[in-house]
Amino acid sequence: MTPARAAVLLSGSGRTLENFLERIEAGALPLQIVAVVSSRPDVRGMDVASRAGVPVAAFRRRDYPDSAAHNAAINAFLAPHAPQMIVLAGYLCLYAAPAGFTGPVVNIHPALLPKFGGQGYYGDKVHQAVLDAGETESGCTVHLVDDRYDSGRILAQRRVPVLSSDDVGSLSARVFAAECELYPEVLAELARSLAGGGTEVRGRS
């Protein structure tokens, strides 16, 4: 199967991108990462992309008058690389694919949506909210991206327990371990769907 061409959008350390690259190298994920975009310059994720030989560029939201202009610049950078899917990996801005883009645009959120989602819920803020609410389980959610934060159709979820001894750090580590398994699984399904002429996978838990 020909690997699907994917662009990755990130804002920080690039741990999720590293996970993708490791699984691609191992033959477990049928993707080719063709471009990486960061919303912040000088983050580790840009170094991860550069070391892998992937074209990478930073586009700060504050350098553009509005979200539409920001996304237009990103999409102009991505266009020559012709991605078939766009994958958000710790990307903190609102992204909109270019008009006419028919491939999937997907994101992973570190909670069981629809709980603890929406603007302002990212990273450790999500895990702290889960702990403050006294939840007994958390997890991660892979979903399609639409015009609102964390509101697109859910494709898959993976659940993990919340332990009485947990703090933000321990819960974050457990959820991220689940993310590292679930996200590649869903992306592999999407790649197979693209190879067969489709664009989506069925939702599952």
Secondary structure as GFF3:
##gff-version 3
##sequence-region A 1 205
A	DSSP	beta_strand	4	10	.	.	.	ID=ss1
A	DSSP	alpha_helix	15	25	.	.	.	ID=ss2
A	DSSP	beta_strand	31	38	.	.	.	ID=ss3
A	DSSP	alpha_helix	44	51	.	.	.	ID=ss4
A	DSSP	beta_strand	56	58	.	.	.	ID=ss5
A	DSSP	three_ten_helix	61	63	.	.	.	ID=ss6
A	DSSP	alpha_helix	67	78	.	.	.	ID=ss7
A	DSSP	three_ten_helix	79	81	.	.	.	ID=ss8
A	DSSP	beta_strand	85	88	.	.	.	ID=ss9
A	DSSP	beta_strand	105	109	.	.	.	ID=ss10
A	DSSP	alpha_helix	124	132	.	.	.	ID=ss11
A	DSSP	beta_strand	137	144	.	.	.	ID=ss12
A	DSSP	beta_strand	154	161	.	.	.	ID=ss13
A	DSSP	alpha_helix	168	195	.	.	.	ID=ss14
###
